Amino acid sequence: MSSPNSTWGKLKDLALVDREMYRNPTEVKKSQIVMPCHANHCQELSVGQLLKWMDSTACLSAERHAGCPCVTASVDDIYFEHTIGVGQVVNIKAKANRAFNSSMEVGIEVTCEDLFNGRCWKVCYAYATFVARHPGGEKVHLRQLVPRTQAEQAEHSVAAERRRMRLIHHDIMKDILNNESFQKSITEGFYIRQLSSGTESQDLQEAVPTERTQVESVELVLPTHANHQVNTFGGQIMAWMENVATIAASRLCNAHPTLKAIDMFHFRGPSSVGDRLVLKAIVNNTFMNSMEVGVCAEAYKGEEPLRHINSAFMTFEVLDEAGRPRTLPPIRPEPTEGKRRYQEAIARKKIRLDRKYIISCKQTEMPLSVPWDPSNQVYLSYNNVFALKMLAARDNWVLNHEKNQVSLYTMEEDKSLCFKVEAEVAVPAATAFLLLSDLTCRQEWDRHYNLCELITKVDEDDMIYRVVTPSVSEAGKVQDFVLMASRRPPCDRGDPYVVALRSVTLPTHQPTEDVNRGEVMCAGFTIYDISSSTAKITYYNQASAEVLPYISTDIAGLSSSFYSSFLSCSRFLLEHKADAPATNLVSTAL
């Protein structure tokens, strides 16, 4: 779930907080000139060496916060945007984003600097999870990180959603593989590739048996490979894995491949000095211009059975003289395990595309309304909550109007106008969350909702609704919106309840001629506990062309309808607070 649009990576290291220069206390930097001993055959920095530097820098950041040794638990997806040449400088910056119980998320940003012309460019960004380990074996309970800048608040807030995604990753894969449409697409894709190659016999003749790409290598873990806890250094294991994966990719294409992306590294157990580390790699599938290589690390000592240490999946390309990706030959998988790996590689490619085009891109680069289907639901939900939390974390809101402690704020940025309405209500936050997250109730208090019908209950956290709103002019058509509502209870004390809204497209609910189809890019509520009986409710909206007419007179100061809408909402909550089920909501994913 790594994001190339990291917030804090674009801001200066020093920020002015409470009129004092502030630098994050967990931040650790590393700068290294790339020497020939760090490079591969192309005189470019070896990715394995880069992974070692990234892991050690992130570990130091984690330990700075924990105050005790930490070990790498996982590293999220990494996308390599550029290579780094000999003589150039690698700059790595790591800082802890959020602490949970005994684990924490650390953000890692890698840039490259050319000392001769002063240019600097981004190489990659990653999120790593570290677990604190007390030397005496006692359980460690980490103190919470307190974000102080806008960028830190944004990363802190979204870290909980990223953790939720990591925990359900296995279930996502399982659901995709069991999906009938997905299985059908695999079969159709196979025959399409046969036709594009000419004939079935020609395709089979050109296909490379996966056994030809198989690599197995054994490494003896020496003291030089260990960290300060005498465990095998996580970065060293990742470097060894990258090495065998590169060999497997080379055997397929008989050329030097370029590593473009790595799926999540997941450390399943420790390794220590004296272990024999068995590294295995094989090409799982090819996709015209790219290939996926699966790689795993297992360890043993003496006669003991193999222990699974780590697994990862790496995407390679082979570039021609002009730097363009070459077309790769198809593979012929083994009948049983090979076929399973072949299908899982296709599922992972779909997940990578969903992450890239739904999660990782900027809000301004996304179409307002994204097609919804069960296979991309998890990523749409993530993006929905992510966008609202990022909007809420902005610190350049301007107070536009205030009436009886109900405040209207606006923010103009990137050619868009955003607004938020904020006030306190004498209703417990959990109760307000349950009532506001059910959009079918909103027509009872919001005059802009003529009708709201539930289309699909995806799960307990996500629903899809059709909302009908009045015309913005007397002679105009009514408008409708197809909205996905994603709700999240707090992950920890101090976190808000979240109800996020965005437009989606459904094949069953296409626009009609008698109704204008409206779009919502980002909207929703955050609800904070003020006391056991009082909540602070904030409504946000990144106003689209269809939404702006409903609020423009308030922003211009010509009316205060925002106040009457909030007053109606407050009355609704007070009248129905006894009807809401008594519950102590906690995040089920965390």
N, C-alpha and C positions, 0 to 999 in steps of 0.2 A: 504494500500500500504506500510506497514511497511517492512523494509528490515533487515533480520538477518545479512546481510553483511555490516552494517553501516561502513562508512569510518572513521569518526572522533572518533568513540567509540574504535577503535583499536590503536589510537595514544595517546601519552602522553598529559596530560593536559597543560603542558608548552611546548612552541615551540620557537625556535630561529628565530625571524623575525627582519631583519635589524640590526643584531648583538645585539639585546636586547631580554630578556626573555619575552614572550608574553603569556597572558592567556585571553581567550575570556571573555569580560566584562559582558556578559549575563549568564555565566555559574553559575549554582546553584547546590550544592551537599547536599545530605541528607544521613546519616548513622543511622541505627536503629537496635538494637538487638531485635530479635523476642522473645517475652515473651509468656507465656501460654495464656494470655488474647488476643493475636493476632492470636492464632492458631485454627485450626478446630479439628475434632475428631481424625485425624491421627497425631496430633502434628506437623502439617505443617502450614505455614503461610496461612491464609485465603486470597484468591485472592481479595475479596472485600476490605480487609485492605490494600493490596498492591496497588490496584487502587486508594485508597484515598491518599496514600503517593505519588504515581506517579503524580496525578493531582495537589496536592498542590505544589510539587517541580517545576513542569512545569509552574504553574501559577506565581510563584515567579520569574522565569526566564523571562517570558513574561512581567511582570510588571517592571522588572529591565530595559528592553529596552524601554517600552512604557512610563514609568514615570507616569502612572496613572493606575487605576484598570482595570483588564482584566477578562473576563469570558470565560469558555470553550465552544467552538462551536462544536467541534467534536474530536474524537480520532480514528485514523485509526486502521486497523486490528492488533491484538496482538496475537503472537504465543508464548506460554509458553513452554520453552525447559526443564526446571527443576523446581522442587519444592524446598521450603526453610523450613528447620526444626527449631524447637524451640532451642534457644541458638546460632543460626547462625546470621550473620550480613547482613542486606540488604543495599547495596550501590546504591543510585539513583543519576544519573547525568543528568541534563537537560540544554540545551542551545538553544537559538533562531537561526534558520537556515536562515530565510528570512522574511522580512516584506513586506506586500503588501500595500493596502490603509489603512484600519483600522484593518486588521487581520494579523496574523503572524503564521508561522509554528515553532513549538518547538520540537526538538528531545529529546527523553527520553530513557536512557539506564539503565537497572537494572542488577546488578551483585550480587552474593552471596559470602560471605567470611566465611571460617571456621577458627575461631581464634586459634584452637588447632593444626592444621597442616599447616596453612598458605595458603591452597588452595583457589583459587578464580575462579568462573565460571559464565558464562552468563546465565541469566534467561529469559529476553525478551527485546525487543526493540520496541518502538512505536513512532509515529508522532502525535502530537496534534495540533489543530488549536485553537488559542485564538483571541478574539475580544476585542479591547480596548474600554472602556466606560468611558467617562469623567464624574466626579461627578455632574457637572452642566448640563449635557445633551447635550453639544455641540459635534459636530461631530469631531472625532479624526482622524488626518492624520498622520500616523506613519512615522518617518524618516527611511530612508533606512539603512539596515545593510551593512557594508563594510567588506567582507571576507578578511582575511589577510593571512591565511595559506592554504596550498594545500587542506587539508581536508575540511575547511570551504568553499573554492571556489567550491569544488565538491558538497557539500550539498546545497549550495546557488543556484547553477545552476540547479540541479535536482529538487529542491523544486517547481519550476514553473510547471514542468511536473507532479509532484505528485498532485498539486492543480488542474490541468486540469483533471486528472483521477477522483478526488473526484466529480467534477462538472458534469461529464458525467456518474457517476455510475448508476443513475436511468435509463438512456437510455440504458446502457449495459444490465441490467436486462430485460428491456422491449423487446429488440431485441432478446435475448435468448429465452424468453418465447413464442415469436411469431414465432420462427424458426420451420419450418416443420420437419426438421431432429431431432431437440431436442424433439418435441412432440412424434415423432415415437420412439425415444430411451427410453422415459419414459414408453411407452406401452410395448416395448420389455423387458425392465428391470424388469417390474412387473411380466411378465410370466416366465422369467428366474429364478427369486427368488422363484416363485411357484414350478417350477420343482426341484430346488435344495432342497426345503423343503419336497419334496415327492409328495403330491397331493394338489390340490386347497383347498379341505375341511380342510386338516391338516394345511395349511398356514393360512386360515381364523380363524381356531380354536386357533392357537398360537398367532395371532395378538392381540396387546394390543390396546383397544380403546383410542383415544387421549384424550377423556374427563376424563379418569382416571388420566392423568398426569397434568390436569389443576390446576393452583395455582392462588389464588388472596389474596393479603395482603394489608392492609392499614397502612400507617405510618403518624403520626402527626409531621409536621416539627416544631421542637423546636429551640430556639436560639442556642443551642449547635450544631445543624445541619447546621447552617448558616455560610457563609463566612464573610469577613470583609465588604462586601457590603450589608449585610442582605438578600442576596439571598441564596437559598438552595445550599450548597456546591456541585459542580458537582461530586466530588469524592464520596460523601455520596450517591448520587442518583445511581451512578454506582455500589456501594457496595450493596445497597438494591436490585438492579436488579440482581446482581450475586447471592444473597441469594435465591430469589424465583426461579431463573432458576435452581439452584442446587436441590431444593426440587422437581421441576417437573421432572428432570432427575432421581432422586432417586425413584420416584413413578413408573417409567417405569421398572427399573431393580431390584427394591427392594435391592439396595446396595448403597454404597457410591461412587459416580462418581468423576472423575478427570477432571477439566476444562483444555482443551488443546488449545483452540483458541477462540477469540472474533472477530466477524465482527464489522465494524465501529459503534461506538457510535455517534449518531447525535442529538444534543440538538436543539429541534425545538421551544422552548420557555422557559421563566424563571419560577422559582418557588420561593416562599418566605416563611418566618416564618408565621405560622398559616395555611398554606396549608395542606390539606389532600392529601397525595400522594398514589394513587392506583397503585399497582404493579401487573401485570398479566404475567403469564408464561405458556407455553404449549409446549410439544414435537411436532415438526413439521414433522420430518421424522427420520428414522434410516438407517444407511448404514453399515450393517454387524457388524463392530467393533466400530462404533461411532454414535452419535445422534446429531441432531440440535435442540436446544431449542430456541423458539422465546420469547422475553420478552419486555414489554413496560411499560412505566411510564406515568400516567396521574394525573392531579392535579385539585382540586376544593376547593372553600371556600363557606360555607353556601349553598345556593340554586343554585349557578351558575353551568353551564354545565361543563363537564370534558374538560380540556385542555391537548392536547398531549404534553408531555415534552420530551420524549426520547424513542428510540427503539434500540434494538440490537439483534444479533443472536449469540448464544454461542454453541460451539462444545465440547461435553463431551465424555470421554471414561470410561469404567469400567475395572479396572485391576485385574487380579487374583493374587494369592500369589507369583507368579514368576515375577510379573510386566508386564505380557503380556495382551494386550487388549482382553476382553471377547467378544464372539459373542452375539449380542443383538437381542431381538425378534423384528419382524416387527410390524408396527403400522397399525391400521385401522382408516383412517381419517374420519372426519365428511363429509357429502355429499357435502356441498357447500364451506364454508370458509375453512374447513379442507383440502379439495382437493386442493384449491388454495395455502394454506401454504405448502402442501406436494410437489407440483410442484415447487414452488419458492425455497424450500430447496434444491432440486436437482440442480436448476440453480445456487444457491449460492455455492454449492459444486464444480461445474464446475469452477466458478470464482475463488474459493480458490485454486483449483489445478493449474489453469492457472497462478495465482499470484505466487504460490510457485515454480513452475517449469520453469516459463518464467521470472518473474520479480526478485524473491528473490535469485535465485541461482547465484553463481559466474559465470563470463564469461567462466572460464576454465572448469566449470562443465557442460556447455551447449553443445549439439551437434552443429557443425558449421551451419548446415542447419536445420531449424525447420519447421515442417509441418504447412502450413497456411490454415486457413479456417475463414469464417466471424465471428465465435463465439470467436476466440482468437485473432482477429486482433488488438483490442485495446491494449492488453498486449504486443504483439509483437512490436507494434509501440512504446509503452512506453519503452520497453527494448532496442529497436534500438536507440532511442534518449538518453536514460540513459547511454548506453555503450559509445557512442561518447563523451558525456559531461564528463564522468569520465576519459576517455583517454585524453581529452584536458586539464583536470585539473591537470594532473601529472606535477611535477616540476623537474623531473630528466632527461629531454631531453638533449641530447648532440649534439652540432653543429658538423655535419659531413663534410659539404661542403658548400661553399657559392660562388655565381657568380653573379655579377651585382645586388646585393641586393635581390637575390632569395636564400633562405637558405634551406638546407636539414638537418633535425635533426633525430637522431635515439634514441631508448630506448630499452634496453634488460631487460626483466623481466619475471619471471615465465616460462622460457623456450620458450619465444616468442620474436620476434623482431618486433618492431613498428617503423614507420617512419612518418615524417610530412614534408611537403613542404610549405613554408610561404613567402609571399611577398605582397607588396602594388600595387594597380591598380587604375588608374584614372577613376573609374566608381563608381557611388553611390552604397552603400551596398544593398539597396533594389532591384536595377536593377540587380546586380550580382547574388543575391539570386534567382530571377525569372528565369534568364538564366541558372544558374548552376543546379537548381532543376529539370529542364526538361532534363532527361538523353538522350532523343532521339536526342538532339542537340550535345551531347558530341562527337559523331563520327566526327563532323566537326573540332574539334581541338585536340582530343586525338588519337594518332596513335595506341593505344592499343585497341581501339573500332572499330572493323570492321563493326558491326551491333548492333543496339539497337532498340528493338521493345517493345511497350507498350502492356502488357498482360492484365492487369486489372487496372482500375482507381477505387480504393476502395472508396476514398472520396477526398476532396480538399487537404488534407494533406498527403495522402499515395497513392503510386502507386507501381505496381509490373511490372518489366521489365525483358526481356531476353536479355542478352548481349553476343555477340560473339567476342572473342579476337583471335589474331593470335597465331600460334603455337610457343612455346618457342624454338623449334629446327627445322631445315630444313625439316626433314623427319617426324616430329611429327604431331599429329592431332591438329586441332583448338580446342579451349576451349570455353565453354559457361557457363554462370552464370545466375541464376534466383535470382534477387535482389528485395528486398522491399526498396523503397526510402521513408523516412519519413521526412517531412520538417516542420520547426517551425519558425515563425517570432519571434522577441524579445518580451519578456513579459514586459520589462521595459527598461528605458534608461540605456545604458551600457551593456545590454545583446546582444549576437550575434544572427544573423540569423543562422539556423542550417539545414543542409541537411545530414541525416544519412542513411547509406546503410548497409544491411546485407542479407545473403543468406536465402531463404526460399524454401520449397518444395511444388510443386503443382502436384496434380494427373494428370493434363492435360499436364504437361511438364516434363516427366520423362527423365532420361539420355538415350542417344542412343549410339550404338556401334561406330559410325564414329566420335563422338565428345567426348572429355574429359569434364566431368562436374566439374567445379571448385567451390570453396567455399570461401565466404568472411565472416569473423567473425565480423569485425567492421571496417567501413570506412566512409568517408564523409567530408563535408566542414563545417567550421565555418567562418562567415563573419562579421567583425566588422566595424562600422562606424568610420572612422578617421576624415572625414570632410563631408560636403554636397556633395562633388564630388570625394571623395577618400575612398576606402575600403581596409582593410587588410584581405586577403584571406588565409586560412590555410587548406590544404588537409591532412587528417590523414588516416592511414591504419595499422591495426594490421595484419601484413603480414602472410598469410597462405602459405602452400607449393606451391599452384598454383599461388600465386601473387608474391612471393619472386623472381623468376627468372627475372621478368620484372624490378626490381630495384636493384638487387644484384651488378651489375657493378658500379652503382652510389655510393652505400654504400662502396664498396671496393676502390673507388676513381679512377676507371679505365675509367669512362666516366662522362659526365654531361648531360645526356639525360633528367634528371629532369628539367634542366633549359630550354631546348628547348620545353618541354611539357608545362611548365608554360608560356613561351613566346607565344606559340600558343594559349593558353587559354586567355592570356591577349589581344591578337589581336582580338580574337573572341568576347570578351566582349566589346571592344572599337568599333568594327564594327557594333555590334547589339544593343548597348545601346539605340539607338533611336527607335528600334523596340519594346522594352519591354514596356508593358502598364504602364503608369504613375499611381502609386498607393502609398498610405501611409499605408504600411502593419503593422497591429497590431495583436496581438494574439487574435483570435476569442474565444478561450476557457477561456481567463482570462479577 
